[in-house]
């Protein structure tokens, strides 16, 4: 387990800027798990990633579709919100086809599909500030050497 890296951000723009920077280092089959409460900024972070990959389309939370795909950027972006799989798990979704595909996968609420996840990924925890509603602490938690290198670039 590598060492975590923490960033303090003051607003949504800074969250997106950090994600945008991360996007420039991403490769096919990279997997990012976003961890945070409702309203913590998971979709905001994904918007920044999309922008960094050159995706112009507006990124919306895939809460009801489970998976949204964006193909116009440098790499395809697969944005998954698996909150609704709390009771069923993700075995039937074929998630590994995304994880082993040509693009970058971003998974919100990944604890509900823990059994489907590969061994290596990057967790980004978005923690709300107790006193300032706009502030966040973003904790990057790499699992595997590739992701340790990835966050070292930041």
C-alpha positions in Angstrom: 0.0 0.0 0.0 1.5 3.3 -1.1 1.5 6.5 0.7 -1.6 8.7 0.5 -1.5 12.2 -0.8 -3.8 14.9 0.5 -5.0 18.1 -1.2 -7.1 20.9 0.3 -9.4 22.6 -2.2 -11.5 25.7 -1.5 -14.2 25.3 -4.1 -15.6 23.2 -7.0 -13.3 24.9 -9.5 -10.2 23.8 -7.6 -11.6 20.3 -7.4 -12.1 20.2 -11.1 -8.6 21.7 -11.7 -7.0 19.0 -9.7 -9.0 16.3 -11.5 -8.1 17.9 -14.8 -4.4 17.7 -14.0 -4.8 14.0 -13.0 -6.5 13.4 -16.3 -3.3 14.3 -18.2 -1.5 11.3 -16.7 -4.3 8.7 -17.2 -3.9 5.7 -19.5 -6.3 3.1 -20.9 -7.7 0.8 -18.2 -7.0 3.2 -15.4 -9.6 2.9 -12.6 -10.5 5.6 -10.2 -12.9 5.0 -7.3 -14.6 8.1 -5.9 -15.5 7.9 -2.3 -17.6 10.5 -0.5 -20.9 11.4 0.8 -23.8 12.8 -1.3 -22.8 16.2 -2.4 -19.1 15.7 -1.6 -18.1 16.5 -5.2 -17.8 13.1 -6.9 -19.5 14.3 -10.1 -17.6 17.6 -9.9 -14.4 15.7 -9.8 -15.5 13.6 -12.8 -16.3 16.8 -14.7 -12.7 17.9 -14.2 -11.4 14.5 -15.4 -13.6 14.7 -18.5 -12.4 18.2 -19.3 -8.8 17.1 -18.8 -9.4 14.3 -21.3 -10.8 16.8 -23.8 -14.5 15.8 -23.4 -16.7 18.8 -24.1 -20.0 17.1 -23.3 -21.6 18.0 -20.0 -21.0 15.2 -17.4 -24.0 14.3 -15.4 -24.2 11.9 -12.5 -25.2 8.4 -13.9 -27.4 7.7 -10.9 -30.2 6.3 -12.9 -28.3 4.9 -15.9 -25.6 3.3 -13.8 -23.0 3.9 -16.6 -22.5 6.9 -18.9 -19.9 6.7 -21.6 -18.1 9.6 -23.2 -16.1 8.9 -26.3 -15.0 12.3 -27.7 -11.8 12.8 -25.6 -8.2 11.6 -25.7 -9.5 8.4 -24.0 -13.0 7.1 -23.5 -14.4 7.9 -20.1 -16.7 5.4 -18.4 -18.5 7.0 -15.5 -20.3 4.6 -13.2 -22.5 5.3 -10.2 -23.3 1.9 -8.6 -25.2 3.2 -5.6 -28.3 1.4 -6.7 -26.5 -1.9 -6.7 -26.3 -1.8 -2.9 -28.5 -4.9 -2.6 -27.6 -6.8 -5.8 -23.9 -6.2 -6.4 -22.4 -5.7 -9.9 -21.9 -9.3 -11.1 -24.3 -9.0 -14.0 -23.1 -5.6 -15.3 -19.9 -6.9 -17.0 -17.9 -4.2 -15.4 -14.6 -6.0 -16.2 -15.3 -5.2 -19.9 -15.0 -1.5 -19.0 -12.1 -2.0 -16.6 -10.2 -3.9 -19.3 -11.3 -1.7 -22.1 -9.7 1.2 -24.0 -10.8 3.9 -21.6 -10.7 5.3 -18.0 -13.3 4.0 -15.6 -14.6 6.2 -12.7 -16.7 4.5 -10.1 -18.8 6.2 -7.5 -20.0 4.1 -4.5 -17.5 1.4 -5.4 -18.0 -0.4 -2.1 -21.2 -1.9 -3.6 -19.2 -3.7 -6.4 -16.1 -4.5 -4.3 -16.1 -8.1 -5.6 -15.8 -7.0 -9.2 -12.8 -4.7 -8.8 -9.3 -5.5 -10.0 -6.4 -5.5 -7.6 -5.0 -2.1 -8.6 -6.8 1.2 -8.7 -6.7 4.7 -7.3 -9.2 5.7 -4.5 -10.0 9.4 -4.3 -11.8 10.3 -1.0 -13.7 13.6 -1.0 -14.2 14.8 2.5 -16.4 17.7 3.3 -15.2 20.4 5.6 -17.2 20.6 8.8 -17.2 24.4 9.0 -16.9 25.6 5.4 -19.3 24.0 3.0 -17.2 24.8 -0.1 -14.0 23.3 1.2 -12.9 19.7 0.6 -10.0 17.5 1.5 -9.2 15.1 -1.3 -7.2 12.1 -0.2 -5.6 10.1 -3.0 -5.0 6.5 -2.0 -3.0 4.4 -4.6 -3.3 0.7 -4.7 -0.5 -0.6 -6.9 2.8 0.9 -8.3 1.2 2.4 -11.3 -1.1 4.5 -9.2 1.7 5.5 -6.8 3.6 6.9 -9.8 0.4 8.6 -11.1 -0.1 10.6 -8.0 3.6 11.3 -7.6 3.1 13.3 -10.8 0.6 15.6 -9.1 
